[in-house]
Amino acid sequence: MSLTPEETLARARGDLRIGAPVVFTDGDAAAVAVATEVLSAERLAALRSAAPDGIELVLTRRRAETLKARAYDGDLARIELPADFGIRRIQAAADPALALAHPMIGPFIARREGSAGPERMALRLAKAARLLPAVVAAPIPAEAARALAASEMLTLIDAPEMRAVEAMALDLSLVSSGRVPLGVAEDARVHVWRPRNGEEEHYAIEIGAPDRAAPVLTRLHSACFTGDLIGSLKCDCGPQLRAALGQIGAEGAGVLLYLNQEGRGIGLANKMRAYSLQDDGFDTVEANHRLGFEDDERDFRIGTEILRSMGFSRVRLLTNNPAKVAAMNAEGLHVVERAPLIVGKTAHNLRYLATKAQKSGHLL
């Protein structure tokens, strides 16, 4: 009984998180990869023995730029790892916190020949697993890679299958609904949506009975454990969540989408890494880049698909972020009005809010 492509990719995400090797193939190119964050000395030795032409540290362009390394493959860099480049230096190259303790981790020589397709897949999967976007890879011929996967029972991910499964992030199904009386509105229901590719579920909080033929008052809210749950003063997320629910409740009808894309899509562990970098003087965007991420890794199309599935075609969007407006309009869900949410300013988040305005274009 064989696994489906989406089941295989879900298994591969789990393998990366626990430090197990995953085999990636893209045409004639292939590589065995282990996430750098959970790399062990034993795995490093096994990767070296599997690759006669040497192994490589694969970093995103953002992280490579921080290390002054060349990203010959556009969005990523493949750093050659000589025999004397041990596990501490490797992990320090991927993790800014460790780099402070090991400042002399270079020099770096980046590869430019050959396909980077398998390595690109490995980085994408590391991001999906909410790990640091860095892997150690052993490039080997595709035939040998398939044989290794079969003999060692390793998960094998092929490029066409991965592309097909990634597209399933927008193939969502409604799995359950229930009435949840809220302080702002007793007539409320929570709908749980699950993507076919096995990634995080997302929630729609529907208040009242919004008219499907009219623009619906809507908030696309990304999960924020620190702001929403424990009252962090470093961001304005919690106050925005409560203000949006309050406004929808006051109108008597609307939808708040709670998308599980913590930390602008990088996950809570990486978000805490970014917070630590902010304590060292970097702003939100700079911290993300030093970790190897883009400014914003979220996919707002997920919210558009949920609203469309609920029967809406036009929205009045509660947001300060023009990127959300653009994303919804691009997907054919017309934003007829943008309603601002200017709340949550504290002495602790002044720089955070300024960065959102200056570098991310938020209208504050």
N, C-alpha and C positions, 0 to 999 in steps of 0.2 A: 504494500500500500504506500504509494508515493505522496509526498507533500506537495501542496499547491505552491505557486511562486510566492504568494503573500505569506503563507505559513513559513516558507523557507527564509524569507527576508526577516520576519519577526524573530525566528530562531537566531539568525545572524546578528541582529541587534543585541539579543541577550548574550550571545557568545562574546561579542566585543566587550560588553560591560563586565564580564567575569574574567577577562584576560585570555580567552580561548582564541586560537587562530581561525581566521576565515579566509577562504580562497575566493579570489575575484578573477573573472576572465572577461576579456573584451576582444573578440576576434582571436588573433594569434597571440595577443599579449595576455599575461596573467601575473598574479602576485599573491603571495600568502601574507596576510597582514594581521598585526596585533595592535590594539590601542595602546599608545604610549603611556597613558595615565595609569594603566594596570599591568604594565609590562613587568615580567619577572626575569631574573637572571637566567633561569632555565629556558624560558621561551626565547630569550635573546640568543642564547647559544644554539637552540634548535633552528632558529631562522638563519643564523650564519651558516650552519651546516647544510641547509637546504638550497642556498643560493651560491653557486660557484663564482658568479661575477660580482658578488658583494651585496650587502643589504643597504637600505636607504631609509632615512627619516623623512617622512612626508608631512609637510606643513602647508597651511593655507598661505596665500600671498600676503595677507595681513600680518601673520606671525613672522613670515620670512622678512618682511620689510623691517619689523622691529629688530631683528637680528642682523640686519644688513646683508642678508643672503639673497641671491638672485633667484627670481621666480621665472625660469625659462618657459614653464608650461602655462603661463598666463595666470590662472587662478590658484596655482599651487607651485611648490618647490620640492624637488627630490634631492635631499642632501645625502651625499655619500658618507657612509659610516665606516671608517677604517677600523682595524682590529683593536686599536687602543682607545677607541671611543666607547667607554663603558656606560652602564645603565644610568648612573647618576648624571653624567653629562647629557645623555640623550633626554632624560626626563626634564632636566633643567632647560634644555632648548625648547621644550614644549610648554613648560609651566613657568610663568613669570615669577611666581613666589619662590620657586627653587632656583631660578636664575640669579636672584639676589644673593643667594648663598654660594653660588658657583659662577662668579662674573666672567671667568675666562673659559667659556664653553666652546668657543670657536677654535680655529677658523672653519668656515663652511665652504665646501665645494659642491655646487649644484650640478646635477646631471641635466643634459639638454637633448640627448639622443633617445630615440625609441618612444613608444607610446606611453602616455601617462594615464590612459583610460582606467586600468584597474585601480591605480592609486587614487584617482578622483572619486571612484565609487566608494572606496574605503573611507575617505574623508567625509563624504556625504552621510555614510552610515554611522560614523562616529558622532556626527552632529545629531542625527536622528536618535541616537542612544543617549543624548545629553551628556556626552563626554567631551573633554578637550579635543578640538579638531586636529589631532596629530596621531599618526600611526607609524610603526616601523614595518617596512615591507621587504619581502624577499622576492624580487622579480625572477620568474622561471617560465619556461615555455608552457603554452596552454595545455598541450598534451600531458606534460609532466604534472601540471597543476591538477588536472582532472584525475589523474592516477593517484596523486597524493591524497586528494579529498576522499576518494573511494577507499584507499587502503587504511587511512587514519580516521575515517568517519568524520571528516571536517565538513562544515557547511560550505557549499559552493554557490556563489552568486554570479550569474551571467548578466552582461550588460543589457540585452533586450528585456530580460525578465525584470531587472531592477527598474528600468524606465517605466515598464507597464505597471509595476506595483506602486511606484511613487505617484503615478497619476491617480491611484485609487484613494489618495488622501482626500480627494474631492468627491469620492463616491461614498456618501454617508447614508446611513439608515437610522430611522427612529427606532430605538430599542425599548423605551419605556417612557411613561408620563405619569405624573401624579399631582394632585392638588396640594399646594403648600401655602396656607394663609400667611401673609407677610404683614409686618408692622405698617408698611406703606399702603398695602392693599390686601384685603382678605381674599379677594377673587383672583388667585394666581395659581399657575401651574408650572411645573418644571418638566421640560422635555430633555431626554438624554439621547444624544446623537453619537453614533460610533462609525469611524471610517473603516472601510473594507480592508485597508492594509494593516490593521491591528495597532495603529498608533493611538494616542490619547483620545478619550471621549471628550465631547464638548456639550455645553448645556445651553438651553434656551429657556429663559424665564418669561413666560407670557402672562401679562397682567390684563384682566378684563377680557373683552372679546373684540380685538382690533378688526376693523373693517378691511377685508382683503382688497377691496377695490380702491381704497384711499391710501395716501402715504402714511406709513406707520412710524410712530416715534420709536427710535431704536438707539441702542448703545452697543457698540462692539467693545467688550471689555476683556482684556487679556489678564489671565490669572496672575495675582501678585500675593503670594503667601505673606510677605512681610507687611505690605500695606493693607491688604484686605482683612487679614486674620489677626495680626498681632499689633496693629496700629503704628507701624513704622512712620517716623517723621522724615525719612530720607526721600520720599516720593509723594505724589499727590493721588495715588491710585485708590486708596481706601476712601478718601473723601469724594472722589469722582464716582466710585461705585455707588455710594450711598446717596449722593446727589442725583444721579441718574435714576436710580430706583424711586427716589422721592418725587422727581418730576414726572416720571411715567405714572406713578401711583396717583399723583394729583390730577393728571389728565384722565385717569380711569382706564387707559388702554395703551398698550405698547409692548415691546419686546426688548429684553436685555440679553445679549448673547455673552456667555462666559466661556471664553476660549482658553483651553489649557496650553498656553504658549508663554509660560513663565519667563520673566527676564528678557522680554523681547525675543522669545523663542530659543534661548540658550539653556534653559533649565535652572533650577534653584542653586545647584552646586556651583555652576559657572557664574551665576549671578552673585553669589557670595565672594567668589574670586574677584569679580569686577568691583564689588564694594571695597575689598581690601586694597585694590589698586587705586580706587578713588581716595582712600585714606592717605595714600602716598602722593596725592596731588593730581592724578589724572582725572579728566572729566569722563562722563558716561561713555561717549563715543570712543575716546582714546583707550579706555579700559577694555572695551570690547575688541578693539583692533589688536591690542597687545596680547589678548587671549587667543587671537586667531579668527575672531568672528567679524561679520559685517556690522554696520550700525544697527540694523534691525533684521532679525532672521525670521520674523513672523510671516504667515501666509494669510492675508485677510480674505482671500477667496473662499476660505472655509466658511466664514460668516455669511458671505453672499449665497453660497450653496444652501445653507440651512434656511435662510430667509426665503429663498426661492422655493424650497421644498415645502415651506409652511404656507405658501400661496401669496407671498408679497412680491410686488414688482417695483414699488416706489417707497422711499424712506425719508423721514426727517431724522437726520443723524446727529446724535449728541456726541460731539467730539471737538477737540482742538487740533486734531491731526489731519492736515490736508491729504496725506497719503492714503488714509482710509477712504476719504471721499473719492479720490482718483481710482482706487482699487475697485470700489463698488460700481462706479460708473463704467469702468473698463469692462466689467463682467456683465453689464446690461441691467444692473439694478440701480435705477435712477435716483440720485440723491437730490430731492427737490429743495431741501433746506439743510443748512448746517447750523445746529444750535450749540453755542459754546458751553464749556463746563469749566469756569474759572474758579476753582476751589482748591483748598489744601495747601496753601502757601505757608511755610514755616521757616524758622531761622535755620533749620538743618537742610532745606532743599532748595535754597535760592540759586546755587550754582547749577544744580540738576535742572531746574526749570529754565534757567538762562541757556543751558546747552540745548535743551529741547527746542527752544525758540531759534537759536542761532545756527545750529547744525542740522536739526531735523525739521525745521520749518513750522513748528507748532505755533498756532496763533494764540498767543497769551497776552 
